[in-house]
């Protein structure tokens, strides 16, 4: 005989995934606002600009915005690829097993 499915657990899992996706989207929108410098605008100006973008029916204008956004993301992606990841110099690490000069002089 087949084991009955636990619909409540499946529904809870889907609900949790939906919440996680919404939170991720919210976080990404916040990061986008900061990266573009729009966080310097007051809330009314930002909201007004977004509403104007949503309400416009000008396809050519939307296409220009799309191209500008694509160029922005390409620039930021290229800039992040150029940044070195971590310290590439051969500086000695601060190992906690090594005694510092101060700790050697304090032991009396």
N, C-alpha and C positions, 0 to 999 in steps of 0.2 A: 504494500500500500504506500502511496506517495505521502511524503511529509507535507503538511499544510504550510503555505507561505505565511510569513509574518508580515502582513500588510502594514501594521503600525510601525514596525521597525524600518521598513522600506520607505514609508512616508516620512518618518523622522529623518532618515538619511538624506532624502531629497530636500527636505526643508532646511537642513543644516548646510547642504551644498548651495542652495539658493541664497541663504544668508551670507555665506562666505563669498560668493560671487558678487553680491551687491556691495559688500564691504570692500572688496578688492576694487570694484569700479569706482566707488566713492574715494578711496585712497588715491587711485590713479588720476582722477579728475583734480583732486587737491594738489597732487604733485605737478600736474600739467599747469595749473594756475600759477604755482610758484616758479616753475622753470621758465615760463613765458614772460614772467614779470608782471602778470596781471594782478598779483597780490598787492601791488602798489596802488591799484585803483580802489576807490571806495565801492562798497557793495552795490549801491544804486547804479553806478556807472557800469559796473561789470554785468549786473543783471539786465540793464537796458541794452547793452551791446549784444548779449546772448539772445535776448528776446528779438532784437532786430534781425539777427542771423537766422533764427528759427522761422520768423514770419516772412522773410523775403522769398519771392518767387522768381527772382532773376537767376536763371541757370548759369549765365556767363559769370556773374559775380560769385556764385557758389563754386564754380570751377576755378576761379582765381584764388579763392580762399583755400580750396583743396590743394592746388599746386603750391601755394605758399606754406601750408602745413606740411606737405610732403618734403619740401626743401628744408624746413625747420628740423624735422626729425632726421633727415639725412645729415645735416650739419652736426646735430648733437650726437648722432651715432658715430660719425667720423671723429669728433672731438674725444669721445669716450674711448675709442680704439687707440688714439694716439697717447693717451695717458698711461704711464707705466703702472703696472699692477704690483704694488709692494716695493720694497727697497731692493734695488738690483745691485747696490754696492756691496763690497765684502767687508762691511763693518762688523766688529765682534758683537755677538749677541749678549744680552744682559742675562746671563744664566744665574739662576738663584742658588746654584750649588757652589759658585765661586764666592769667596769671601771678599767683601769690599774693604778698601783700605781703612775706612772708619771703624769697621767692626773689629779689625785686627788691633787697632790702637786702644780700643775701649776695654779689651779683655785684660784685666789686671788682677 
